[in-house]
Amino acid sequence: MPFFVSKPLNPLSLKKRSNLFGALLFLLGDFGLRLAFAQNPYDARIEAKKQEILELEARLHALREEVGRLRLGWIQYELRRLGLPQTPDSGYTVVHTAMVLNYKEKFEQACWVAHIIVPEVAMGKQSRTNNFRADPLVPTGTAHASDYRKSGFERGHLAPSADFRWNITALDESYYYSNIAPQRKELNRERWRELEELLRQYVIQTQRPLYVVTGGILKGSLLSIGPNEVAVPKFFYKVALDFTHPQMPGIGFILPNSTCSRPLMDYRLPIDSVESRTGINFFPKLTPSQEKLSESVVYDSLWLPEHLKQFKAPLEPNEIPAGAITPDQARQRLHQTATVCGTVAGSAFVSRSGNILINLDKPYPENDFTLVISKKDIPSFPYDPVKTLKDDTRLCANGKITEYRGRMEIIVNHPHQLQLFGKSEE
C-alpha cells in the first residue's frame, strides 16, 4: 500500500490565507447588510399612497360631518314648513338639534314632541348614551331621576333615541327629561317599542322621511310620581305623516299605558281621531285638501309590517349579468332595450284586464318598475307566472323599457325574456 506524505504547510501561508478569508467574509457581510437595508423602490410609492388614503379618509369624514349638519338644518326647516303642532293652551316650546317639543309645567312633561325620522337612520352607528338629565332649556325645570326611582314606572322616550342614532348630539339630547314620560314596563318594552320600530322600518324601506309627533294624553285625573309630581298618562299617542309621498298618507296610534293584548295595528287610527282625543292640531299648515288625504283615512296597504317586508334591496353588480341594470336605473334607459334584474316584491298578481303584473324591488303602490305579461301571452308560458313568480324570486327581464303612468315597465311577450335565478338569501 503506497504511503503518501503531504507537503508541510507554511505557517506564513496559513496566516495570509486566513487574512484573505476574513477580508472576504467582511466584504460579503458588508454587502449583505447593504443589500438587506437597501431602499426598496416601492417603499416610497406605498407610503405616498397610504398618505393619500389618510387624506381622503379625513376628507370623507369632514364631508359626512357637513352632511350631518345640513341634515339637521333640513329637519328644522321641514318641521316649520309643515307647521309645528298647535294646542289650545300654551306651554314652553323648546327647540333642540333634531326635535321640537312643547313642555307643560303642570304635568312635568311635554304634551308633544315633534321630530323627523330620516333615511340616514339605517346607517346610524351611535349607541345609547343613557344620559338621562334635566333639560336646561326648560325655564321652570323638568323631572329628575328621583321622580322615577322606585316608582314602578320606566322612563319612556317620546321621540325614541334610536331614531337619532345617525347623529350623536341629537341622540344624546333625546335623554332630556323633557322627552321622557312615565310608562309601564308592559307598554314600553312591548307594543310601544314595536310601534317605534315599525315607523323606522317604514323610513328605511321606503327611503322617505316621516314627520312624527308623540306624547301622552294629558287629560282628566292623572296619577303622579316623585317629588316633582310627574303626571302619569293613561294613554300615549303617536302620529306620523309621510310628507314627501304624493298623497301625503298619515297614520295615528293611541295605546293604553298598560299591557296591550291586541296586535299593534289594531290600535291604529286616522290622525283626525287622535286630534279629537288630544285637542292638538298636529299639522296646521296642511291645506284642507291635504288634510282630507292625510288625516281622515289610514291606508293600511302602506303601513302593514307585511307590506314593508316586501321592499327589496337592489341586487349588487356582482349578482347580475354583465351589462344588466337594476330597476332604479331603468329610467336612464327609457325607450331602449335592456336587461333589468331585481327581486319580486310581493307576489305577481292579475289586473282587472287579465294581465299579470310583477313588481321588482318595490311593492304596489310604491312600485316604480313593473313587468307586464299580457293576458294573450300567458298561455305561452310553460309555468303559471302567478304561482312561480312569488315574493323574493330573483329574475332578469330583457325588453324595451317603456313608461306607464310614471312607472317604468317591460312588456313580456315570451317566457324567453325572463331568466329566473332562485330566491334571495335570508
C-alpha positions in Angstrom: 0.0 0.0 0.0 1.6 3.3 -1.1 2.3 5.8 1.6 1.8 9.5 0.8 3.3 12.3 2.8 1.8 15.7 2.3 3.9 18.8 1.9 4.3 20.6 5.2 2.2 23.8 5.3 3.9 27.1 5.7 2.6 28.9 8.8 3.0 32.2 7.0 0.9 31.0 4.1 -1.8 29.9 6.5 -1.8 33.4 8.0 -2.2 35.0 4.6 -5.0 32.7 3.7 -6.8 33.4 7.0 -6.5 37.2 6.4 -7.8 36.9 2.9 -10.7 34.7 4.1 -11.5 37.2 6.8 -11.4 40.1 4.4 -13.7 38.2 2.0 -16.2 37.5 4.8 -16.1 41.1 5.8 -16.8 42.2 2.3 -19.5 39.7 1.9 -21.1 40.7 5.2 -21.0 44.4 4.3 -22.6 43.6 1.0 -25.3 41.6 2.7 -26.0 44.3 5.1 -26.2 46.9 2.3 -28.5 44.5 0.4 -30.7 43.9 3.4 -31.1 47.6 4.2 -31.2 48.9 0.7 -34.3 51.1 0.0 -36.9 49.1 -2.0 -38.1 51.4 -4.8 -41.7 50.5 -4.0 -41.5 51.7 -0.4 -41.8 55.4 -1.1 -44.7 54.8 -3.5 -46.5 52.7 -1.0 -46.1 55.3 1.7 -47.3 58.0 -0.6 -50.5 56.1 -1.4 -51.1 55.4 2.3 -50.8 59.1 2.9 -53.3 59.7 0.1 -55.7 57.3 1.7 -55.4 59.1 5.1 -56.1 62.4 3.4 -59.1 61.0 1.6 -60.5 59.4 4.7 -60.1 62.7 6.5 -61.9 64.5 3.7 -64.7 61.9 3.7 -65.1 62.2 7.4 -65.4 66.0 7.0 -67.9 65.7 4.2 -70.0 63.3 6.4 -69.9 65.8 9.2 -71.0 68.5 6.9 -73.9 66.4 5.5 -75.0 65.7 9.1 -75.1 69.4 9.9 -77.0 70.1 6.7 -79.5 67.4 7.5 -80.2 68.9 10.9 -80.9 72.2 9.3 -83.1 70.4 6.8 -85.1 68.8 9.7 -85.7 72.2 11.4 -86.8 73.7 8.1 -89.3 70.9 7.3 -90.8 70.9 10.8 -91.7 74.6 10.4 -92.7 74.3 6.7 -95.3 71.7 7.7 -96.2 73.6 10.9 -95.5 72.7 14.5 -98.4 71.2 16.4 -100.9 73.7 18.0 -102.5 73.2 21.4 -105.4 75.1 23.0 -103.2 76.2 25.9 -99.6 77.3 25.5 -96.6 75.8 27.1 -92.9 76.2 26.7 -91.8 75.5 23.1 -88.2 74.2 23.2 -86.1 73.7 20.1 -83.3 71.1 20.2 -81.0 69.9 17.5 -83.3 67.5 15.8 -86.6 67.8 17.8 -89.0 70.5 19.0 -91.3 70.0 22.0 -93.9 71.8 24.0 -93.4 71.4 27.7 -96.3 71.6 30.2 -95.1 72.5 33.6 -98.3 71.4 35.2 -97.6 67.8 34.1 -93.8 68.0 34.2 -93.5 66.6 30.7 -94.1 67.5 27.0 -97.6 67.4 25.6 -96.0 66.9 22.2 -92.6 66.2 20.8 -92.1 66.6 17.0 -89.2 65.1 15.1 -88.4 63.6 11.7 -87.1 60.1 11.1 -84.7 60.4 8.2 -83.3 57.6 5.9 -79.9 58.1 7.5 -81.2 56.2 10.5 -80.4 53.0 8.6 -76.7 53.8 8.6 -76.6 55.1 12.2 -74.0 53.6 14.4 -74.3 55.7 17.6 -75.1 53.7 20.7 -77.4 54.6 23.6 -76.0 57.2 25.9 -78.4 56.6 28.8 -77.5 60.1 29.8 -80.9 61.0 31.4 -80.8 64.5 32.7 -82.8 67.7 33.2 -83.4 69.8 30.1 -81.5 73.1 30.5 -83.8 74.9 28.0 -87.0 74.4 30.1 -87.0 77.6 32.3 -89.1 76.0 35.1 -87.1 72.9 35.3 -88.0 69.3 34.4 -88.4 66.0 36.1 -85.4 64.3 37.7 -84.1 60.7 38.2 -85.5 60.8 41.8 -89.1 61.1 40.3 -88.8 57.7 38.7 -86.8 55.9 41.4 -88.9 53.1 43.0 -92.0 54.5 41.2 -92.8 51.3 39.3 -92.7 53.2 36.0 -90.0 53.3 33.4 -88.5 56.3 31.7 -90.3 56.1 28.3 -88.9 58.1 25.4 -91.4 60.1 23.4 -89.1 60.7 20.5 -87.1 57.4 20.5 -83.4 57.7 20.9 -82.9 55.1 18.2 -84.4 57.5 15.7 -81.4 59.7 16.2 -78.6 57.1 16.1 -77.2 58.8 13.0 -76.2 61.9 15.0 -74.6 61.7 18.5 -75.8 65.2 19.5 -79.4 64.6 18.6 -79.3 61.1 20.2 -77.8 62.5 23.4 -80.5 65.2 23.6 -83.2 62.6 23.4 -82.3 61.7 27.0 -83.5 65.1 28.4 -86.4 64.5 30.8 -88.5 66.8 28.7 -88.6 64.0 26.2 -89.4 61.3 28.8 -92.7 60.2 30.3 -93.7 57.5 32.9 -94.6 54.3 31.1 -95.5 50.9 32.3 -92.9 48.2 31.5 -95.6 46.2 29.7 -96.1 49.1 27.2 -92.5 50.5 27.0 -90.9 47.2 26.2 -93.6 45.7 24.0 -96.1 47.5 21.8 -94.5 50.9 22.2 -91.1 49.5 21.1 -92.9 47.7 18.3 -94.5 50.9 17.1 -91.2 52.8 17.1 -89.6 50.0 15.1 -92.5 49.9 12.6 -92.0 53.6 11.8 -88.2 53.3 11.5 -88.7 50.3 9.1 -91.1 52.4 7.0 -88.4 55.0 6.5 -85.6 52.5 5.9 -87.7 50.5 3.4 -89.3 53.4 1.5 -86.3 55.8 1.8 -88.8 58.6 2.6 -88.7 60.6 5.8 -91.6 60.7 8.4 -92.8 63.6 10.4 -93.7 62.1 13.8 -95.4 63.7 16.8 -95.6 61.9 20.1 -96.9 62.5 23.6 -99.1 61.4 26.5 -102.8 62.3 26.6 -102.7 64.8 29.4 -106.3 65.0 30.3 -108.5 64.1 33.3 -107.4 62.9 36.7 -103.9 61.5 36.5 -101.7 59.7 38.9 -98.4 61.5 39.7 -95.0 60.2 40.8 -91.9 61.7 42.5 -91.1 64.9 44.3 -91.9 66.9 41.2 -95.3 65.2 40.8 -94.8 64.0 37.2 -98.1 63.1 35.7 -98.7 59.5 34.5 -100.7 59.5 31.3 -103.3 56.8 30.9 -102.8 56.7 27.2 -100.0 57.6 24.8 -100.4 58.7 21.2 -98.1 58.8 18.1 -98.9 60.2 14.7 -96.8 60.0 11.5 -97.0 61.8 8.2 -95.3 60.7 5.0 -95.0 64.3 3.7 -92.9 63.5 0.6 -95.4 60.9 -0.8 -97.7 62.3 -3.5 -100.8 61.5 -1.3 -99.1 62.5 2.0 -100.5 59.5 3.8 -100.7 59.6 7.6 -101.4 57.3 10.5 -102.1 57.6 14.2 -102.0 55.3 17.2 -103.3 55.5 20.8 -102.1 52.9 23.2 -103.1 52.4 26.8 -100.3 52.8 29.4 -100.6 49.1 30.3 -100.4 45.7 28.7 -101.6 45.9 25.0 -103.0 42.5 24.3 -104.1 43.1 20.8 -101.8 43.3 17.7 -100.2 46.7 17.1 -102.3 47.6 14.0 -105.5 47.2 16.0 -104.6 50.4 17.7 -104.2 52.4 14.5 -106.5 55.4 14.0 -106.8 58.3 11.5 -104.9 61.3 12.6 -108.3 63.2 12.8 -109.3 60.8 15.6 -106.1 61.4 17.5 -106.6 65.1 17.2 -110.1 64.8 18.7 -108.8 62.8 21.7 -105.8 65.1 22.4 -107.1 68.5 21.3 -103.9 69.1 19.2 -103.8 70.2 15.6 -100.7 68.2 14.5 -100.1 69.6 11.0 -101.7 73.1 11.0 -100.2 74.2 7.6 -101.7 71.4 5.6 -104.4 72.7 3.1 -107.9 71.4 3.5 -107.5 69.0 0.6 -104.2 67.7 2.0 -105.8 67.3 5.4 -108.5 65.1 3.9 -105.9 62.9 2.2 -103.6 62.7 5.2 -105.7 62.8 8.3 -109.2 61.3 7.6 -108.2 57.8 6.5 -105.4 55.2 7.1 -104.1 53.4 4.0 -103.4 50.0 5.6 -101.6 48.7 2.5 -98.8 51.3 3.1 -98.2 50.7 6.8 -98.7 47.0 7.4 -95.5 45.3 8.5 -96.1 42.5 5.9 -96.1 45.2 3.2 -92.9 46.7 4.5 -91.2 43.3 4.3 -91.8 43.2 0.6 -89.3 46.0 -0.1 -86.2 44.5 -1.5 -82.6 45.9 -1.6 -81.3 46.3 -5.2 -79.1 43.5 -6.4 -75.4 44.1 -6.3 -73.4 44.4 -9.6 -71.7 41.0 -8.9 -75.2 39.4 -8.6 -76.4 40.2 -12.1 -75.1 39.5 -15.6 -72.6 41.9 -17.1 -74.4 44.8 -18.8 -77.6 44.3 -16.9 -79.1 47.1 -14.8 -81.3 47.3 -11.6 -84.9 48.7 -11.6 -83.7 52.0 -10.1 -81.5 52.5 -13.2 -84.3 51.7 -15.7 -85.3 55.4 -16.2 -81.9 56.1 -17.6 -82.6 53.6 -20.4 -86.1 54.6 -21.2 -87.2 53.6 -24.8 -84.1 51.3 -25.1 -83.8 47.6 -24.9 -82.1 46.4 -21.8 -81.8 43.6 -19.3 -83.3 44.6 -15.9 -82.6 42.4 -12.8 -84.3 42.6 -9.5 -86.3 40.8 -6.8 -90.1 40.2 -6.9 -91.7 42.5 -4.3 -94.9 40.9 -3.4 -96.3 38.0 -5.5 -97.3 38.5 -9.1 -100.9 39.4 -9.4 -103.6 39.7 -12.1 -105.0 43.1 -13.0 -108.6 43.8 -14.0 -107.7 43.5 -17.6 -106.3 40.0 -17.0 -102.7 41.0 -17.4 -100.1 39.7 -14.9 -98.1 42.5 -13.1 -94.8 41.7 -11.5 -93.2 44.5 -9.4 -89.5 44.4 -8.9 -87.8 45.7 -5.7 -90.7 47.8 -4.5 -94.3 46.6 -4.0 -97.5 48.3 -5.1 -98.3 51.1 -4.6 -94.6 52.1 -4.2 -93.6 50.3 -7.4 -91.6 52.2 -9.9 -90.7 49.2 -12.2 -93.2 46.6 -13.3 -93.1 43.6 -15.7 -96.3 43.1 -17.6 -97.4 39.8 -19.1 -100.4 40.4 -21.3 -103.4 38.1 -21.0 -103.0 36.8 -24.6 -99.4 35.8 -23.9 -99.9 33.9 -20.6 -100.6 30.5 -22.4 -97.1 30.6 -24.0 -95.5 30.2 -20.5 -94.6 26.6 -19.5 -95.4 27.5 -15.9 -98.0 29.6 -14.1 -96.4 33.0 -13.6 -98.6 33.9 -10.7 -97.6 30.7 -8.8 -94.0 30.7 -9.8 -93.0 34.4 -9.6 -93.5 34.7 -5.9 -92.2 37.2 -3.4 -88.4 37.1 -3.1 -87.9 35.4 -6.5 -84.9 36.9 -8.3 -85.1 37.3 -12.0 -83.9 39.3 -15.1 -86.1 40.6 -17.8 -85.0 41.6 -21.3 -87.0 44.0 -23.4 -87.8 47.6 -24.3 -88.2 49.9 -21.3 -91.4 52.0 -21.6 -93.2 54.3 -19.2 -96.8 54.0 -18.0 -98.3 56.5 -15.5 -94.9 57.5 -14.3 -93.5 54.0 -13.7 -91.0 52.1 -15.8 -92.1 48.7 -17.3 -91.1 46.0 -19.7 -93.8 44.1 -21.7 -93.0 40.4 -21.5 -94.4 38.7 -24.6 -92.5 35.4 -24.3 -91.0 33.4 -21.5 -87.6 33.6 -23.1 -87.5 37.2 -22.0 -87.3 36.1 -18.4 -84.4 34.4 -16.6 -85.1 33.2 -13.1 -82.2 32.6 -10.7 -83.8 31.5 -7.4 -84.8 33.2 -4.3 -82.9 35.8 -2.3 -80.9 34.6 0.7 -82.5 35.2 4.1 
